[in-house]
Amino acid sequence: MGCGHVGLVVAACLANLGNKVTVIDIDEEKVKELNKKACPVYEEGLAEILKSVDIEATSDYQRLVDSDIIYICVGTPSKKEDGSISLEYILGAAKQIASVLKQKKGYCIIAMKSTVVPGTTEEVVIPILASSGKGVGHDFGVCMTPEFLREGKGIHDFMNPARVVIGEYDKRAGDVLCELYQSINAPMLRVNLKTAEMIKYASNAFLTTKVSFINEIGNICKQLGIDTYEVARGMGFDQRIGHQFLNAGIGFAGPCLSKDLKALIARAKQIGYEPRLLEEVLSLNQRQALKMIELLGKYIPLMDGSIGLLGLAYKPMTDDVKDSLAVEIADALLREGAKLKAYDPQAMANFEKLFPQIEYVSPEEVLKCDAILILTEWEEFEDLDYRGKMVIDGRGISKAREARIYEGVCW
Ligand SMILES: NC(=O)c1ccc[n+]([C@@H]2O[C@H](COP(=O)([O-])OP(=O)(O)OC[C@H]3O[C@@H](n4cnc5c(N)ncnc54)[C@H](O)[C@@H]3O)[C@@H](O)[C@H]2O)c1
């Protein structure tokens, strides 16, 4: 259930492993597209698999009657008020499953893939499923198997995960999922439902902490005239630290990291715990992106001159601009009355929907602006000629150091 990045990747990979898969979505347009063998999201290799396997898409949840395993892959967006997750879609899916469970004959498994805060599967989902009159643990089993894929690399990450986590209510359900994943070569952890939910949040919270940590070190380094990238490189050789997620810059972004961090903070507060470290990780990230504008203001008053943005997607290899730091930066600049030109290899169409007043141009045109801000680390930005330009770099593009005036956000 749910044909977003996660649902479609899970469906395609399980079908590719030889299972019969049906995908269900309430979005009828998506269903139509899928049945025409079109792929509604960009994931490397996904379109090819969807063309080669036989997956039926439908909006009719009665089709769940035939399933032995039902994966819940619906969205869990952040609530604006307090950052907690909205369970709107989870509740909808659980109710639909409950109404079908009544008619089901044999044992089946409900596997939660959506990211939900610890306690949700047990305290919210199971009671709804049990309202069908069927018994959890004997008529139906429940698992929570969090997804760690990186958007854009979903197929690779699903098939080659660092670990598979199976949270299980009943052993029988856990045994079936283990069998389903047997051809995936990765350590398999079997834990209870709450622990599985927490492993996902703790993992993302750790990654965001690593990013905010190196940005904090970077902010200190910049004032001391030290290159943060050299410091991070020197740290990363220590195996206890590692090189990944030590790229200083404007911060973490995208649809998952901030959302999951906010949700964990909200859950901790709900149970009366003040998660000070996590709150500071988030707050530092919010301040970090706006440093680009402070730096720019040192050189040109924002109202004057043209400003070029290189990179709009929240990370390279995607056209996704949801929760991209470029949105925050462009918004702040436009409010100051700045004239903006922008380039991104994939994300210009999506960005234009949010900011039609920006001029979308070639990278060469962006380089003609009075000042250039680099906001996404696309590899192709290493091939541009920055000589004679003024560049504020938020992502550590080495070639940009040849610019006439060059400043890294924290190096
Ligand atoms: N995108 C990622 O990189 C990623 C990685 C790991 C985990 N996750 C988590 O996985 C979950 C799904 O993420 P996504 O990015 O695929 O979400 P998404 O919002 O792109 O897709 C969710 C889909 O579910 C559909 N849906 C909603 N209610 C439904 C229902 N009752 N029945 C059938 N379909 C329904 C929506 O129409 C939508 O197509 C979220 O909890 C997310 O936090 C996402």
The ligand as an SDF file (V2000), in Angstrom:
LIG
                    3D

 44 48  0  0  0  0  0  0  0  0999 V2000
   11.5470    8.5780    0.5090 N   0  0  0  0  0  0  0  0  0  0  0  0
   12.5600    8.0500    1.1710 C   0  0  0  0  0  0  0  0  0  0  0  0
   13.7320    8.2090    0.8010 O   0  0  0  0  0  0  0  0  0  0  0  0
   12.3020    7.2130    2.4220 C   0  0  0  0  0  0  0  0  0  0  0  0
   13.3400    6.4250    2.9610 C   0  0  0  0  0  0  0  0  0  0  0  0
   13.0870    5.6450    4.0710 C   0  0  0  0  0  0  0  0  0  0  0  0
   11.8340    5.6680    4.6660 C   0  0  0  0  0  0  0  0  0  0  0  0
   10.8490    6.4650    4.1680 N   0  0  0  0  0  0  0  0  0  0  0  0
    9.5200    6.4560    4.8120 C   0  0  0  0  0  0  0  0  0  0  0  0
    8.6500    5.6170    4.0450 O   0  0  0  0  0  0  0  0  0  0  0  0
    7.3160    6.1390    4.0470 C   0  0  0  0  0  0  0  0  0  0  0  0
    6.8620    6.3860    2.6120 C   0  0  0  0  0  0  0  0  0  0  0  0
    7.7370    7.3240    2.0160 O   0  0  0  0  0  0  0  0  0  0  0  0
    7.5970    7.7640    0.4840 P   0  0  0  0  0  0  0  0  0  0  0  0
    8.6830    8.7360    0.2370 O   0  0  0  0  0  0  0  0  0  0  0  0
    7.4880    6.5540   -0.3610 O   0  0  0  0  0  0  0  0  0  0  0  0
    6.1470    8.5110    0.5620 O   0  0  0  0  0  0  0  0  0  0  0  0
    5.2950    9.2250   -0.5690 P   0  0  0  0  0  0  0  0  0  0  0  0
    4.4890   10.2690    0.1260 O   0  0  0  0  0  0  0  0  0  0  0  0
    6.1270    9.5570   -1.7480 O   0  0  0  0  0  0  0  0  0  0  0  0
    4.2860    8.0650   -1.0560 O   0  0  0  0  0  0  0  0  0  0  0  0
    3.2670    7.5550   -0.2560 C   0  0  0  0  0  0  0  0  0  0  0  0
    2.1330    7.0550   -1.1580 C   0  0  0  0  0  0  0  0  0  0  0  0
    1.1340    6.4640   -0.3170 O   0  0  0  0  0  0  0  0  0  0  0  0
   -0.1300    6.7190   -0.9210 C   0  0  0  0  0  0  0  0  0  0  0  0
   -1.1930    6.4630    0.0680 N   0  0  0  0  0  0  0  0  0  0  0  0
   -1.6170    7.2230    1.1050 C   0  0  0  0  0  0  0  0  0  0  0  0
   -2.6030    6.6000    1.7670 N   0  0  0  0  0  0  0  0  0  0  0  0
   -2.8310    5.4050    1.1450 C   0  0  0  0  0  0  0  0  0  0  0  0
   -3.7060    4.3070    1.3730 C   0  0  0  0  0  0  0  0  0  0  0  0
   -4.5790    4.2940    2.3720 N   0  0  0  0  0  0  0  0  0  0  0  0
   -3.6280    3.2550    0.5370 N   0  0  0  0  0  0  0  0  0  0  0  0
   -2.7580    3.2350   -0.4930 C   0  0  0  0  0  0  0  0  0  0  0  0
   -1.8900    4.2470   -0.7510 N   0  0  0  0  0  0  0  0  0  0  0  0
   -1.9330    5.3150    0.0610 C   0  0  0  0  0  0  0  0  0  0  0  0
   -0.0130    8.1490   -1.4130 C   0  0  0  0  0  0  0  0  0  0  0  0
   -0.9710    8.4550   -2.3970 O   0  0  0  0  0  0  0  0  0  0  0  0
    1.4370    8.1510   -1.9730 C   0  0  0  0  0  0  0  0  0  0  0  0
    1.4610    7.7860   -3.3370 O   0  0  0  0  0  0  0  0  0  0  0  0
    7.3750    7.3890    4.9240 C   0  0  0  0  0  0  0  0  0  0  0  0
    7.0280    7.0270    6.2260 O   0  0  0  0  0  0  0  0  0  0  0  0
    8.8300    7.8050    4.8640 C   0  0  0  0  0  0  0  0  0  0  0  0
    9.2380    8.5360    6.0030 O   0  0  0  0  0  0  0  0  0  0  0  0
   11.0480    7.2260    3.0360 C   0  0  0  0  0  0  0  0  0  0  0  0
  1  2  1  0
  2  3  2  0
  2  4  1  0
  4  5  1  0
  4 44  2  0
  5  6  2  0
  6  7  1  0
  7  8  2  0
  8  9  1  0
  8 44  1  0
  9 10  1  0
  9 42  1  0
 10 11  1  0
 11 12  1  0
 11 40  1  0
 12 13  1  0
 13 14  1  0
 14 15  2  0
 14 16  1  0
 14 17  1  0
 17 18  1  0
 18 19  2  0
 18 20  1  0
 18 21  1  0
 21 22  1  0
 22 23  1  0
 23 24  1  0
 23 38  1  0
 24 25  1  0
 25 26  1  0
 25 36  1  0
 26 27  1  0
 26 35  1  0
 27 28  2  0
 28 29  1  0
 29 30  1  0
 29 35  2  0
 30 31  1  0
 30 32  2  0
 32 33  1  0
 33 34  2  0
 34 35  1  0
 36 37  1  0
 36 38  1  0
 38 39  1  0
 40 41  1  0
 40 42  1  0
 42 43  1  0
M  CHG  2   8   1  16  -1
M  END
$$$$
